[in-house]
Amino acid sequence: MKIKFGTIGIAITLLMAATVLAQESGFIISMKNGSQIRGRVLTRDEATGSLRLTMTETGGGAPKSYAIISMEDAETIRPSNSETDSIRIKLRGGSELRCKEFSINGDVINVKIGSASRVDVSWDQIESISFTP
């Protein structure tokens, strides 16, 4: 009987540890109401202008679950482990930007590069936004 409870306890602990580790990489979107949403890939729906944050993926990388977020409700977007992760923004034409943080202002994102430099990029010029460990 003690072995069963011990085994169940170990299984629960391992499951919780795996959940915490899985949440450490990706994006964190801080909302204006104080809540935070974590995910791995960020895209924008051209028709509605809302953000689509993929939270889980299938083995092939296809979205399994995602959140739809109004851009007006998002306050900040940053990598979940800001000390080691960075955000990679691939632009149409092959260019790429890497940053730790960016903000959204309508159809333009303001990419913070370094401590004092910023670049404005129109959403229609962005191919993808992802994080890099």
Backbone bond lengths (Angstrom), bond angles and torsions (degrees), N, CA, C in turn:
res aa  C-N    CA-C-N  psi(-1)  N-CA   C-N-CA  omega(-1)  CA-C   N-CA-C  phi
1 M - - - 1.440 - - 1.532 110.84 -
2 K 1.347 115.81 -43.83 1.466 119.20 178.80 1.522 111.22 -63.98
3 I 1.333 116.19 -33.86 1.461 120.18 -179.77 1.524 110.07 -66.80
4 K 1.330 118.24 -38.95 1.462 121.06 179.06 1.523 110.88 -62.87
5 F 1.340 116.88 -46.32 1.462 120.03 179.58 1.520 111.04 -64.54
6 G 1.328 116.92 -38.48 1.460 121.05 177.96 1.515 111.52 -64.63
7 T 1.327 116.39 -42.72 1.463 121.27 179.04 1.524 110.80 -65.07
8 I 1.324 116.89 -42.92 1.461 120.93 177.90 1.524 110.25 -63.17
9 G 1.321 117.59 -41.91 1.462 121.68 178.66 1.517 112.25 -61.93
10 I 1.332 116.08 -42.46 1.467 120.31 178.39 1.525 110.16 -65.63
11 A 1.324 117.09 -42.26 1.467 120.57 179.56 1.523 111.19 -61.87
12 I 1.320 117.56 -42.75 1.469 121.27 178.77 1.524 110.23 -64.82
13 T 1.309 117.36 -41.93 1.468 121.30 179.18 1.531 110.76 -62.34
14 L 1.320 117.20 -44.84 1.469 120.50 178.84 1.513 111.49 -64.12
15 L 1.321 117.41 -39.65 1.461 121.33 178.16 1.529 111.08 -63.42
16 M 1.319 116.42 -43.48 1.471 119.90 178.75 1.525 110.91 -65.85
17 A 1.324 117.87 -39.85 1.465 120.93 179.31 1.522 110.39 -65.19
18 A 1.320 117.97 -40.75 1.462 120.94 177.97 1.519 110.95 -64.22
19 T 1.323 117.62 -38.19 1.462 121.56 178.27 1.519 110.63 -64.48
20 V 1.314 117.59 -43.71 1.465 121.26 179.41 1.519 110.40 -64.23
21 L 1.335 118.13 -44.41 1.459 120.98 179.36 1.521 111.51 -64.00
22 A 1.308 117.47 -37.47 1.465 120.39 179.72 1.513 111.70 -66.88
23 Q 1.325 117.15 -28.58 1.454 120.22 -178.32 1.522 112.93 -84.30
24 E 1.326 118.48 -7.48 1.454 120.42 -175.00 1.519 113.81 -78.70
25 S 1.324 119.57 -16.55 1.448 119.58 -178.86 1.519 110.19 -116.62
26 G 1.308 115.62 137.79 1.451 120.43 -179.81 1.510 112.25 131.34
27 F 1.335 115.47 -155.77 1.451 122.72 -179.11 1.521 111.07 -100.87
28 I 1.310 114.95 151.18 1.457 121.22 166.66 1.518 106.25 -123.83
29 I 1.324 116.03 121.54 1.460 120.71 175.22 1.518 106.82 -104.59
30 S 1.324 116.00 117.33 1.460 121.21 176.10 1.514 108.01 -89.14
31 M 1.319 115.18 127.16 1.452 121.37 -178.22 1.531 110.00 -92.18
32 K 1.308 116.31 158.22 1.461 121.00 -179.76 1.519 112.53 -65.29
33 N 1.359 118.12 -22.83 1.464 120.35 178.47 1.530 112.39 -85.18
34 G 1.357 117.52 2.10 1.459 121.57 176.08 1.519 114.65 101.04
35 S 1.326 119.00 -13.55 1.460 120.19 179.95 1.520 110.58 -79.91
36 Q 1.333 115.30 162.02 1.457 121.67 178.71 1.519 109.46 -128.05
37 I 1.324 116.11 142.55 1.460 122.33 178.68 1.519 107.51 -124.14
38 R 1.335 115.98 132.07 1.461 121.58 179.80 1.520 110.17 -106.73
39 G 1.321 116.27 143.98 1.455 120.79 177.43 1.513 110.75 -163.91
40 R 1.334 115.26 178.71 1.459 119.80 -174.13 1.519 114.69 -110.12
41 V 1.324 118.67 -35.42 1.467 121.70 -177.57 1.519 108.42 -130.34
42 L 1.324 116.49 137.19 1.453 122.24 -178.05 1.518 109.62 -118.00
43 T 1.337 116.62 126.01 1.463 121.61 175.83 1.522 108.11 -132.67
44 R 1.327 115.78 168.94 1.459 120.65 179.72 1.507 108.98 -123.56
45 D 1.327 116.72 131.57 1.457 122.40 175.96 1.516 107.63 -79.09
46 E 1.329 116.58 115.30 1.466 121.34 -177.05 1.533 112.14 -63.50
47 A 1.329 117.65 -34.78 1.469 121.09 -176.80 1.524 112.15 -68.67
48 T 1.332 116.99 -44.35 1.472 120.34 -175.61 1.523 113.28 -102.26
49 G 1.338 117.31 -19.27 1.457 120.38 -177.25 1.516 113.41 80.88
50 S 1.330 118.32 2.06 1.459 120.68 -179.02 1.524 110.66 -84.27
51 L 1.318 115.55 159.93 1.456 122.49 179.84 1.523 109.23 -90.68
52 R 1.311 116.72 142.41 1.467 121.81 176.08 1.525 106.70 -118.10
53 L 1.319 115.70 114.30 1.463 122.13 -178.30 1.520 108.69 -106.56
54 T 1.336 116.47 111.23 1.461 121.19 178.04 1.514 108.50 -75.19
55 M 1.339 115.85 123.36 1.466 120.65 -177.48 1.523 112.07 -98.83
56 T 1.330 118.55 -36.22 1.463 121.69 175.59 1.520 108.24 -135.36
57 E 1.335 115.15 153.86 1.457 121.04 -177.75 1.526 109.96 -130.76
58 T 1.321 115.97 155.78 1.459 120.64 172.59 1.516 108.52 -76.02
59 G 1.322 117.14 174.78 1.460 120.82 178.94 1.515 112.75 -59.03
60 G 1.341 117.17 -30.04 1.456 121.35 179.46 1.516 114.01 -84.74
61 G 1.327 118.04 -0.50 1.456 121.84 178.36 1.513 114.81 92.40
62 A 1.329 117.73 2.26 1.471 120.72 177.79 1.530 109.69 -76.56
63 P 1.342 117.90 144.21 1.463 120.18 179.83 1.528 111.75 -60.07
64 K 1.332 115.55 133.15 1.459 121.54 177.20 1.526 109.74 -105.39
65 S 1.326 116.54 -40.67 1.458 121.65 173.75 1.524 108.53 -143.14
66 Y 1.320 116.07 147.51 1.453 119.71 -178.06 1.523 109.94 -153.10
67 A 1.332 114.88 163.16 1.459 122.29 177.48 1.519 108.55 -115.15
68 I 1.317 116.05 139.99 1.463 121.71 174.34 1.530 106.31 -102.45
69 I 1.320 116.53 124.72 1.461 121.93 -173.35 1.521 109.37 -126.77
70 S 1.302 116.72 130.75 1.458 120.94 174.11 1.523 108.35 -71.52
71 M 1.320 116.95 133.53 1.467 120.45 -178.25 1.527 111.44 -61.60
72 E 1.325 117.10 -29.32 1.463 119.92 179.93 1.531 111.84 -69.03
73 D 1.341 117.62 -22.12 1.459 121.26 -178.97 1.523 113.24 -88.79
74 A 1.343 117.54 -16.72 1.463 121.27 -179.06 1.520 110.01 -80.90
75 E 1.318 115.54 133.80 1.463 120.01 179.43 1.529 110.84 -99.72
76 T 1.339 117.73 -54.72 1.463 121.65 177.59 1.520 109.87 -138.01
77 I 1.320 115.44 154.58 1.455 122.59 176.23 1.516 106.61 -130.61
78 R 1.324 116.10 125.65 1.464 120.01 -177.86 1.524 109.74 -149.63
79 P 1.340 117.33 162.41 1.467 118.84 175.12 1.524 109.32 -70.70
80 S 1.329 117.46 151.65 1.456 120.47 -175.73 1.521 112.77 -68.38
81 N 1.303 117.85 -33.16 1.457 120.88 176.07 1.518 107.02 -114.65
82 S 1.322 116.05 84.91 1.459 121.02 -170.03 1.526 114.39 -64.58
83 E 1.334 117.46 -17.99 1.458 118.45 -179.85 1.524 112.41 -77.57
84 T 1.336 117.56 -33.42 1.465 119.45 -176.43 1.522 112.90 -113.92
85 D 1.325 119.16 -28.08 1.464 121.79 -178.15 1.514 110.93 -89.53
86 S 1.320 115.26 155.12 1.451 120.31 172.65 1.523 108.37 -138.84
87 I 1.309 115.81 163.30 1.457 122.29 -179.81 1.519 108.14 -97.12
88 R 1.330 115.80 132.65 1.458 121.58 178.33 1.526 108.32 -110.18
89 I 1.320 116.87 121.77 1.461 122.76 179.12 1.526 106.88 -112.83
90 K 1.348 115.26 111.35 1.460 120.16 177.88 1.521 108.12 -91.03
91 L 1.323 115.13 128.16 1.455 121.54 -179.63 1.517 109.96 -100.53
92 R 1.321 115.66 153.77 1.461 119.85 174.67 1.515 108.06 -63.02
93 G 1.298 116.84 137.46 1.459 120.81 -177.32 1.518 112.25 101.80
94 G 1.352 117.42 -8.01 1.460 120.39 174.45 1.511 116.83 103.61
95 S 1.326 119.59 -12.25 1.461 120.43 179.09 1.522 110.36 -70.59
96 E 1.316 115.75 159.41 1.453 121.25 -178.66 1.522 109.68 -143.10
97 L 1.320 116.12 137.40 1.461 122.17 175.38 1.523 108.79 -115.27
98 R 1.313 117.09 142.23 1.469 121.50 173.78 1.515 107.65 -122.48
99 C 1.320 114.48 135.54 1.457 118.81 -178.26 1.522 109.64 -151.72
100 K 1.305 116.03 172.75 1.461 122.63 175.84 1.520 111.27 -101.20
101 E 1.323 116.67 -18.01 1.464 119.90 -173.52 1.519 109.65 -161.00
102 F 1.347 115.80 148.07 1.447 120.26 170.87 1.511 109.20 -148.71
103 S 1.318 115.65 159.59 1.464 120.40 179.02 1.524 108.85 -124.79
104 I 1.320 115.23 160.78 1.457 121.57 -176.90 1.511 109.30 -112.83
105 N 1.322 115.85 132.77 1.455 121.13 177.48 1.526 107.73 -137.01
106 G 1.331 116.78 87.29 1.463 120.96 -177.75 1.510 111.46 68.09
107 D 1.326 117.33 -122.50 1.463 122.07 -179.61 1.519 112.81 -93.09
108 V 1.321 116.75 12.07 1.461 121.46 -178.34 1.520 108.78 -125.31
109 I 1.340 116.24 136.98 1.459 118.84 171.09 1.519 107.82 -106.48
110 N 1.313 115.28 142.97 1.450 123.04 -179.80 1.521 106.93 -104.92
111 V 1.329 117.03 108.13 1.455 123.29 -175.42 1.520 108.99 -92.92
112 K 1.336 116.16 123.41 1.463 121.02 178.62 1.524 108.44 -88.89
113 I 1.334 115.11 115.05 1.460 121.67 179.70 1.522 107.34 -115.36
114 G 1.293 117.37 114.45 1.457 120.97 -176.81 1.515 111.15 77.40
115 S 1.324 116.34 -163.85 1.464 119.64 -175.73 1.524 112.96 -85.72
116 A 1.329 117.95 -26.54 1.462 119.30 -176.15 1.530 114.22 -128.26
117 S 1.309 118.17 -9.60 1.467 120.66 -176.19 1.519 111.78 -94.36
118 R 1.327 115.91 141.89 1.461 122.55 177.92 1.524 108.49 -138.12
119 V 1.344 114.99 148.27 1.460 121.60 178.43 1.522 107.62 -129.45
120 D 1.334 116.91 131.66 1.463 121.25 174.84 1.518 108.94 -92.81
121 V 1.338 115.92 130.56 1.459 121.98 -179.57 1.524 108.19 -129.88
122 S 1.325 116.04 130.75 1.461 121.27 177.31 1.526 109.37 -74.88
123 W 1.344 117.01 141.60 1.467 121.69 -179.10 1.518 112.00 -56.99
124 D 1.323 118.49 -33.69 1.458 119.32 -177.43 1.528 112.63 -72.25
125 Q 1.327 118.15 -8.67 1.461 122.23 176.40 1.520 112.48 -95.47
126 I 1.345 117.52 -4.37 1.462 122.17 -176.31 1.519 110.18 -93.66
127 E 1.318 115.69 127.55 1.459 121.35 175.96 1.523 110.42 -87.22
128 S 1.332 117.72 -46.46 1.457 121.36 178.86 1.523 110.59 -159.71
129 I 1.337 114.73 158.45 1.454 122.08 175.22 1.517 106.37 -130.05
130 S 1.325 116.57 124.04 1.454 120.33 -179.96 1.524 108.55 -143.96
131 F 1.310 116.07 174.57 1.460 118.82 178.01 1.514 109.03 -108.58
132 T 1.330 116.23 156.74 1.449 121.28 175.79 1.518 107.93 -128.03
133 P 1.321 116.96 129.29 1.470 119.61 179.23 1.512 111.67 -73.34
